[in-house]
Amino acid sequence: MDVEHLEAEAKATAAKHVANMLQRPDQLEKVEQYKRRVIRKKASVEAMLKTAMQSQLDGVKTGLSHLETALSDIKEIKQNLRDIEDSFKEIPRLVEKLQDVREESLKHSQYAAAMENLKHIFNVPESVQKTQEWISDGKLLLAHQCLADLENSRDDLLFEMHKLPNQSPTDRNMLKQYFSDVEKLSEDLGKQLWLILRRTLNSVRKEPQVIVTALRIIEREVRADEAAIARQQTTGFMPTGRPKRWKKRCFEILEMSVQDRIEGNQFEERSQNKMWLVRHLEVTRQLILEDLKVVKTACVPCFPPSYDIVEKFVKMYHDSLSKHLQDIISNQLEGNEYITLLNWLNVYESSELMGHPDLMIDVKKYGSLLDNTVVENLICRYVSMLETNYQDWMKNTVMSDVKDWRNDAEPEADSEGYFHTSLPVIMFQMIDQHIQVAKTVNQELVERVLMVSIEQVVSVTRLYKEAIVEYKTKHFEDRSQLRYFTHYMIAIANNCLQFGELATRLRQRYWKSGSHDNEAEKIFQRAMTVFESLKMDTLGYLEDELFLDLDKEINDLLTKKWMLSSTNIVDTICATVEDYCHDYTHLWPRNFDLLISGIQNRVAKGYITAILQKKLSLKNYEERKEVADKIVQEEKKLRETFCRANPLAVKRESPFDALPLLAEVLKLKDGSLLSLEISGLIKRYPDISADHLLALVTMRGDMGRADARQLVTEILPEVGSQRNAEVKSIFSQIQVG
């Protein structure tokens, strides 16, 4: 350390400190005060330094004293080690001198062991017989005590022989042979213990002392095993029959008894009772619940805490039950047995069994009763079986419904008079029943069953459609055979609507948003499409039936017969429509509206087609006017007829609206205004074609085909920019050729 440098720094610091204290004249008066303060501080620091130095000196002095003592001890230890080394040199000679003494000591030890066990050796046959009697009489503690004495005598003698450098196999075998009955006694005692333990759950309530006795004997054997293993680690000697591991055997016996109790409560086979599995699982539930209650209340006081008997028994029941259920599954389940088993898995964890208030056992820590792969396989097999059953059952249901179509009676009607058959209700009741059953398992199975059910309904609809087509074809071949064809077609159309409504209701009731939403959406959309298509086909067949009676009249429109007939053809058409509408009132309103709209559209199409086909040859204005006036009159009759049939259609645009406009073109007297009238027609019906207009103009009879074409050609471009190609009317359905 640079003392001079430190001293200079101290002086500079002191000077700065003094300068700071004496910055004002009035501070000079306090110089003495500052001086005394510094002197006191200096004295304090010096005292602290002296104390520190004294402590250091005392510590050094003490350390030197310890070093001196340690040096003395090292010298003494060094001398003792030299003495020990000198003593080691004498040991080999001492061993030779004491060899005779060592041999005599071994003999003395053997003689002492023999003398100590002499009474047991001489009394072995008597002790064996007495032990056997005690075992037979159930005096197991006395029997075990006697057995322990015999085993100790045998093991002590064998141990003394084990210590001899040159063992005699003959002597050892002779000794083992002499004590051979002891091992048999041990086995007989063990058999009695295992018999008691197998009846633990029955005995523990009536004779708990028997269980306690067996466990005391097992605990003694556990301690004997531990002692034998400890001696083997030091001497290498292991007594005959050790370790017995009776505690391990105890749990094995208990587990076997649990397996027997679970497997032994199946009293029926499938061939004897279809509900065998339900009964078996219910008995199993009651048995396990009662047994575990006994374990918690009666076994806990009897078993040592280290056995953790409740935990062990729960694990045994869990594992044994899992194995038993797998055995049941491997024997192939049938029908609702899948659901019974899947539902019971929920019961197992519920308050009806493991979650019972008297148990409150969390079985999740023991793992699943059945692996997820096994459960998934069960569900897949059940769904596959359900799909197969659906195919047969739905086919038979459809065929039964088809058979009813040929009955000589009307179909059933609901409270509002709408025809229907029982097919939709029967099918969806069955589906609902299966879903209710699946609901007892979990939501995932509900959704899978729902999707499979709807898929099968869609699939069987093809068969339903084929039957409808065959039914329609047979009727159209001979309309006198199937008297109630119209009524059953009405019922079928209503069924299609009911199919859709029931499917939608099932979806709303049972489907929950999840990972299969897209798949479900496709299935339900396909179902709705199929039902809608089948409904439209059926309504089309009803139309076809009606027009079998109307086609002749429609073909006679705008002909000479139409002009000259005393009976108005349109009156016949209206009367026929009204007659059929009397039956159509049994259609649901949506179907009725669709059917009447379709018939109206078809009649209008036939009427307009008749006008454009130029069946009449008009020679002058009077004939055109007569035809036009008749068209207007008949349009009113047709409109009124369909309005009466379907009042809801009044507010909608009617396809008959085109007839007065066509009539105006026909009866127009001034040909120069024809282009204006046609332009108005085009604006009202943008989809009317040049062929339509050409046929209409030429029907007037006052203009050649070439002039008519030129007129149409000139008018169309003028209004073409105002035409909307997307607008479709009755004219889009009419072809003129």
C-alpha positions, 0 to 999 in steps of 0.5 A: 500500500502507498501510505504517502499517497493515502495520506495526501488524499486524506489531507486533501479530503480534510481540507475540502471538508474544512473549507465546506464547514467554514464558508461563512464568517459566523461559522468561525465561532463554531471551530472549537465545537467542530474540533471537539467533535473530530477529536471524539470521532478520532478517539472512537475510531482508535478504540475500535482499531485497538479492539480489532487488533486485540481480537486478531491477536487472540485468534492467532494465539488460539490457532497456534495453540490448536496447531501445536495440539494437532501436531502432537496428536499426529505424532501419537497416531503415527506411532500407533500405526507403526505398532499396528503394522508390527502386530499384523506381522504376527497374525499369520503365525497366530492363525496357525496357532489358533487353528485347533481352537477355531475347529473346536469352536465350530464343533462347540457351536454345532453341539450347542445348536444341536443341544438347543434343538435336541428336544425339537429333533427328538419330538419332530414326529410328535410335533408334526402330528400335533401341528396337523391336528391343530390345523384340522381343528382350525387352531391355526395360531397354535399350529403356526407357532409349532410349525415355526419352532420346527422350521427354526430347528431345521434351519438352525441345523442347516445353517450350522452345516452351511458354515462348515468348510467341507459340507457333507451332501449326505448329512444335509439330505438326511437332515432335509429328509428328516424334516420333510414333513415340515414342508408338507405342514406349511403347505397344509397350513397355507391351504387353510389360509387360502380357503379362509381368504377366498371366503373373506367377504362372507366371513368378515361380517360373521367371523372377522376373527378368522380373517384376523388370525389368517392375516396375523400368520401371514404377517409373521411369515412376511417378517420371517421372509425378510429375516431370511433374505437379510441373513442370505445377504450376509451369509449366503444361506437361504432356508428351505422353502424361503421366501414363502411370499405368502402376502403376495399369495394372499392378494392372488387368492383375493383376486381369484375370489373376486374373479369367481364372484363376478363370473359366477353370477351369470345364471342364464344363457342367451338361448334361455333368456334374451335379456340374459345380459341385462340381468347378468349386468344388473346382478353384477352391479348389485354384487360389486356395490354390496361387496365394496360396501363390505370392504369399506366397513368390515375389511378395513378394521381387519386388514393391516393399514399397509395392505391398503385393502380398499384400494386393492379390492377396487383395483381387483374388481376393476381389472376382473370386471374389465377382463370379464366384459372382454370375454363377453364381447369376444363371444359375439354380442347380438342386437341390443346387447351392444347398447346394454353393454355400452350403457352399463359402462356409464352406469359403472361410473355413475352414482348407481355403482362406483359413484354411490354415496357410500363408496364415492370411488374415482375409477378414472385413476384405474383407467378405462373399464374398456379401451377406447378401441374396444368401445369404438369397435362395439359402437361400429359393430352396433351401427353396422348391425343397425344398418343391416336391420334397417335395410330389412325392416324398412324394406318390409315396411315399404312393401307392406305400405305398397300392398295397402295401395291395392286395398279397396278402401280409401287411405287414412285421413287425419283430423283435418281430412288430409290423406296419409299412410302410416309409413312415415310415422312407423319409420320415424317412430322406429328411428326415434326408439333407436335414438332414445336407446342410443341416448342412454350411451352418449351424444356421439352414438345418438348422432351416428345412429341419427345419420345412419337412420336418415341414410337408410331412409334415403336409401329405401326411398329408391324402392318406394319410388320404384313401387310408385312408378310401377303403381302409376304404370299399372293404373294408366294401363287400365284405369278401372283396376285401381279404384283409389289410385288418386287417393293413394297418390295424394297420401304418398305426396303428403307422406313425402312432406311428412318425411321431410318434417319428421327428419327436420324435427329429429335433427332439431331434437337430437343433433348438437353442433360438433365436428360432424356438422358438414357431414350431417348437413350433406346427409340431411340436405340429400334427404330433403332433396330426395323427399322433394323430388319424390313429392314432385314426381307424385304430384306430376303423376296426379297431373298426368291422371287428370290430363288423361281426361283433359287431353282430348278437350285441350286438343279440340281447342281452337278447332272447328269443333270448338267453334261449332260445338253446342257443348262448350269444351272449356266448360267440360275442362272446368267441370273436370278440374273441379271434380278432381279438385274435390279429391285434391282437397285431401292434399296438404295445403303446400302440395295442393297449391303446387298441384293446382298451380301445375294443372293451371299452368298446363291448361294455360300452356295447352290453350296458348299452344292451341292458339299458336298452332293455327288450327282455325282458318280465319277469313275476316274480321268478324271471325277473328272477333268471334274467336277472340271474344270466345277466348276472353270469355273462356279465360274468365271461366278458367281463371274463376275455376282455378281461383275457386279451387285455390283462393290463395293463388288469386294474388299471384300472376296467372298464366291465363293473363296471356290469353286476353292479350293474344285475343287483342292481337287477333281481333285488332281491326286496324292492321297499322296498330298491330305493331303497337299491340305486339310491342306491348305483348313483348314487353309483358312477356319478354321471353316470347319468341319470334316463332310465337309472334309469327304464328299469332300474326299469321293466324289472323289470316289477313297477312301473308307469312312473308309480311308477318315475318317482316313485321315481327323482324322489325318489331323485335329489335325495337324492343329488344333492348328492353327485354329481360332474358332471365324472365321466364313465363308460360311462353318459355314452355311452349314450342311452335313447330 
